[in-house]
């Protein structure tokens, strides 16, 4: 699957560990993903990690992760990212969990 400019669409499943909850991680991811025209979702896990599925061109997925790592309150100590199957026709990025956004 390709986006309008011919770039291959990719989807990542990512789990972030570190100082990633109670620091605005989900909402930062939401606004960054929206600004990059990425789709998917982000959610807190009960063990203090954050889980995200994000879809778009690989260069923009990488930019999202780099921008998250560069935020002053967020401290990612470990991340597990793997490529998964693209979700066709997905149109939005959303924050999941309590306090849906």
C-alpha positions as CSV (number, residue, x, y, z in Angstrom):
1,X,0.0,0.0,0.0
2,X,1.3,3.5,-0.9
3,X,0.3,7.0,0.3
4,X,-0.4,9.7,-2.3
5,X,3.3,10.6,-3.0
6,X,4.1,7.0,-3.8
7,X,5.8,6.3,-0.4
8,X,5.3,2.8,1.0
9,X,2.9,2.8,4.0
10,X,4.3,0.9,7.0
11,X,2.8,0.2,10.4
12,X,4.8,-0.2,13.7
13,X,3.8,-1.7,17.0
14,X,5.9,0.0,19.6
15,X,6.2,-0.4,23.4
16,X,8.0,2.3,25.3
17,X,9.5,1.9,28.8
18,X,11.0,4.5,31.2
19,X,9.5,7.7,32.4
20,X,6.6,7.5,29.9
21,X,3.4,7.7,32.0
22,X,2.2,10.9,33.8
23,X,4.4,13.1,31.6
24,X,2.0,13.7,28.7
25,X,3.4,11.0,26.5
26,X,0.1,9.9,24.9
27,X,-1.1,13.4,24.2
28,X,2.4,14.4,22.9
29,X,2.3,11.3,20.6
30,X,-1.2,12.3,19.5
31,X,-0.3,15.9,18.5
32,X,3.0,14.8,16.8
33,X,1.3,12.0,14.9
34,X,-1.4,14.3,13.7
35,X,1.1,17.0,12.6
36,X,2.9,14.3,10.6
37,X,-0.4,12.9,9.1
38,X,0.2,9.5,10.7
39,X,-2.6,7.2,11.8
40,X,-3.0,4.7,14.7
41,X,-3.3,4.8,18.4
42,X,-1.5,5.1,21.7
43,X,-2.4,3.7,25.2
44,X,-0.9,3.3,28.7
45,X,-0.2,-0.2,29.8
46,X,-0.9,-1.3,33.5
47,X,2.8,-2.0,34.1
48,X,3.9,1.7,33.4
49,X,4.9,1.3,29.8
50,X,3.1,2.9,26.8
51,X,2.0,0.9,23.7
52,X,1.5,2.4,20.3
53,X,0.6,1.4,16.8
54,X,1.4,4.0,14.2
55,X,1.1,3.9,10.4
56,X,2.7,6.0,7.7
57,X,5.9,6.4,5.7
58,X,8.9,5.0,7.5
59,X,10.7,8.3,7.5
60,X,7.8,9.9,9.3
61,X,7.5,7.0,11.8
62,X,11.2,7.5,12.6
63,X,10.7,11.3,13.0
64,X,7.8,10.7,15.4
65,X,10.0,8.4,17.6
66,X,12.9,10.9,17.5
67,X,10.6,13.8,18.5
68,X,9.2,11.8,21.4
69,X,12.7,10.9,22.6
70,X,13.6,14.6,22.5
71,X,10.8,15.9,24.8
72,X,12.2,17.2,28.1
73,X,9.7,15.4,30.4
74,X,9.6,12.1,28.5
75,X,12.5,9.7,29.2
76,X,12.4,6.6,27.0
77,X,14.8,4.0,28.5
78,X,13.8,1.1,26.3
79,X,11.6,0.6,23.3
80,X,10.6,-2.4,21.3
81,X,9.4,-1.6,17.8
82,X,8.4,-4.1,15.2
83,X,6.7,-3.9,11.8
84,X,3.2,-5.3,11.6
85,X,0.4,-5.5,9.0
86,X,-0.9,-2.2,7.6
87,X,-4.5,-1.4,8.6
88,X,-6.2,-0.4,5.3
89,X,-8.3,2.8,5.2
90,X,-7.3,3.9,8.7
91,X,-7.9,7.7,8.9
92,X,-7.0,8.9,12.4
93,X,-4.6,8.7,15.3
94,X,-6.3,8.3,18.7
95,X,-5.5,8.2,22.4
96,X,-6.9,5.1,24.0
97,X,-7.5,4.2,27.6
98,X,-9.1,6.2,30.4
99,X,-10.0,9.7,29.4
100,X,-10.4,9.1,25.7
101,X,-9.2,12.0,23.7
